[in-house]
Amino acid sequence: MADLIVVGYEDEFKADEVRLTLAKLQREYLSDLEDAAVVVKNKAGKVQLKQATNLTGEGAVGGGFWGLLIGTLFLDPLLDVAVSAASGALSGALTDIGVNDNFMGELGSTLEPRTSAIFILVRQATPDKVLEEVSKFGGKVLCTSLSKDREAQLQQVLSNRGVTV
């Protein structure tokens, strides 16, 4: 089961920087994330969700592949590719995996203008190495599924910007 961690930042770009850092750590096998999404509240107060993956595109590619395979078997590949790609894109657009979009929107609406937050579902990680990298950005823990002790430790590391507990 993954742990949910939501950290808020005092500018619109910091959460994106953290997401890029986490992606790098994932490529280095130091973390295994189920999802990482960013919420930004601009100066006008509009909330924008930025998902880590594009499910609509993935659905279209997957649907197109299966349509081609089935179409080849039944001698009408072009029609089946078009129909399957469209249905795959639709299913990708309607699929909500990872952090719930409604939850992100609700929490995002509580942010101050010109701020951002990152929503992370962590399957597992190498805590000392991951915290060393992400603590450089600071931040305030807004919500977690961690125990109160682990949440307090995380906040302390983020507040001290790199000084581990």
C-alpha positions as CSV (number, residue, x, y, z in Angstrom):
1,M,0.0,0.0,0.0
2,A,1.3,3.5,-0.9
3,D,1.7,6.4,1.5
4,L,0.1,9.7,0.5
5,I,2.2,12.8,1.2
6,V,1.1,16.3,0.3
7,V,3.6,19.2,0.6
8,G,2.8,22.8,0.0
9,Y,5.2,25.5,-1.3
10,E,5.2,29.3,-1.2
11,D,5.6,29.7,-5.0
12,E,4.0,28.4,-8.1
13,F,7.0,26.5,-9.4
14,K,8.6,24.7,-6.5
15,A,6.2,21.7,-6.6
16,D,7.2,21.1,-10.2
17,E,10.9,21.2,-9.3
18,V,10.2,18.6,-6.6
19,R,8.3,16.4,-9.0
20,L,11.3,16.5,-11.4
21,T,13.6,15.7,-8.6
22,L,11.4,12.7,-7.6
23,A,11.3,11.5,-11.2
24,K,15.2,11.6,-11.2
25,L,15.2,9.6,-7.9
26,Q,12.8,7.1,-9.4
27,R,15.1,6.6,-12.4
28,E,17.9,5.9,-10.0
29,Y,15.8,3.3,-8.2
30,L,15.8,5.3,-4.9
31,S,12.0,5.7,-4.9
32,D,9.0,3.9,-6.3
33,L,6.1,6.3,-6.8
34,E,2.6,5.2,-7.8
35,D,1.7,8.8,-8.6
36,A,3.0,12.3,-8.4
37,A,0.8,15.3,-9.3
38,V,1.1,19.0,-8.8
39,V,-1.5,21.6,-8.0
40,V,-0.9,25.2,-8.7
41,K,-3.0,28.2,-7.6
42,N,-2.2,31.1,-9.8
43,K,-2.4,34.8,-8.9
44,A,-6.0,35.0,-10.1
45,G,-6.9,32.1,-7.7
46,K,-7.4,29.6,-10.5
47,V,-6.4,26.0,-9.5
48,Q,-4.6,23.9,-12.1
49,L,-3.9,20.2,-11.8
50,K,-0.8,18.7,-13.4
51,Q,-0.8,15.0,-13.7
52,A,2.5,13.0,-14.0
53,T,1.1,10.8,-16.8
54,N,-1.2,11.5,-19.8
55,L,-3.8,8.8,-19.5
56,T,-5.7,10.0,-22.6
57,G,-2.6,9.5,-24.8
58,E,-1.8,6.1,-23.2
59,G,-5.4,4.9,-23.7
60,A,-5.3,5.9,-27.4
61,V,-2.0,4.1,-28.0
62,G,-3.3,1.0,-26.1
63,G,-6.6,1.0,-27.9
64,G,-4.9,1.5,-31.3
65,F,-2.7,-1.5,-30.7
66,W,-5.6,-3.8,-29.8
67,G,-7.6,-2.4,-32.7
68,L,-4.9,-3.2,-35.1
69,L,-4.4,-6.7,-33.8
70,I,-8.2,-7.5,-33.9
71,G,-8.6,-5.7,-37.2
72,T,-5.8,-7.8,-38.8
73,L,-7.5,-10.9,-37.6
74,F,-10.8,-9.9,-39.1
75,L,-9.5,-8.1,-42.3
76,D,-10.5,-4.5,-41.5
77,P,-7.5,-3.0,-39.6
78,L,-7.9,0.7,-40.5
79,L,-11.4,1.0,-39.2
80,D,-10.7,-1.0,-36.1
81,V,-7.6,1.1,-35.3
82,A,-9.5,4.3,-35.5
83,V,-12.4,3.1,-33.4
84,S,-10.2,1.4,-30.9
85,A,-7.9,4.4,-30.6
86,A,-10.9,6.7,-30.0
87,S,-12.4,4.4,-27.4
88,G,-9.0,3.9,-25.7
89,A,-8.5,7.7,-25.5
90,L,-12.0,8.1,-24.0
91,S,-11.3,5.4,-21.4
92,G,-8.0,7.0,-20.6
93,A,-9.7,10.4,-20.1
94,L,-12.3,8.8,-17.8
95,T,-9.8,6.8,-15.8
96,D,-8.6,8.2,-12.5
97,I,-5.6,6.3,-11.1
98,G,-3.4,7.5,-8.3
99,V,-4.4,10.6,-6.3
100,N,-8.0,11.4,-6.7
101,D,-8.5,14.6,-8.9
102,N,-11.4,15.8,-6.7
103,F,-9.3,15.5,-3.6
104,M,-6.5,17.5,-5.3
105,G,-8.9,20.1,-6.4
106,E,-10.5,20.5,-3.0
107,L,-7.1,20.8,-1.2
108,G,-5.8,23.0,-4.0
109,S,-8.7,25.5,-3.5
110,T,-7.4,26.0,0.1
111,L,-4.0,27.2,-1.1
112,E,-3.1,30.8,-1.2
113,P,-2.7,32.4,-4.7
114,R,0.8,32.0,-6.2
115,T,1.5,28.8,-4.4
116,S,1.7,25.1,-5.3
117,A,1.6,21.7,-3.7
118,I,2.8,18.2,-4.7
119,F,0.7,15.1,-4.1
120,I,2.8,11.9,-3.9
121,L,1.8,8.3,-3.6
122,V,5.0,6.5,-2.5
123,R,5.1,2.7,-2.7
124,Q,8.6,2.6,-1.2
125,A,11.7,4.7,-1.0
126,T,15.2,5.0,0.4
127,P,14.2,7.6,3.0
128,D,17.6,9.1,3.8
129,K,18.6,9.7,0.2
130,V,15.2,10.9,-0.9
131,L,14.8,13.3,2.0
132,E,18.3,14.6,1.4
133,E,17.3,15.7,-2.1
134,V,13.7,16.9,-1.5
135,S,14.4,18.7,1.7
136,K,16.4,21.3,-0.2
137,F,13.1,22.7,-1.4
138,G,11.6,23.2,2.1
139,G,7.8,23.1,2.2
140,K,5.0,22.5,4.6
141,V,3.3,19.1,5.1
142,L,-0.4,19.6,4.3
143,C,-1.7,16.1,4.5
144,T,-0.3,12.5,4.8
145,S,-1.3,9.0,5.6
146,L,1.9,8.6,7.6
147,S,1.9,8.1,11.4
148,K,1.9,11.3,13.4
149,D,5.6,10.7,14.4
150,R,6.7,10.1,10.8
151,E,4.8,13.1,9.6
152,A,6.4,15.3,12.3
153,Q,9.8,14.0,11.3
154,L,9.2,14.8,7.7
155,Q,8.1,18.3,8.6
156,Q,11.1,18.8,10.7
157,V,13.4,17.8,7.9
158,L,11.6,20.0,5.4
159,S,11.7,23.0,7.8
160,N,15.4,22.5,8.5
161,R,16.1,22.2,4.7
162,G,18.4,19.2,4.7
163,V,19.3,18.7,8.3
164,T,18.2,15.1,9.0
165,V,16.7,14.0,12.2
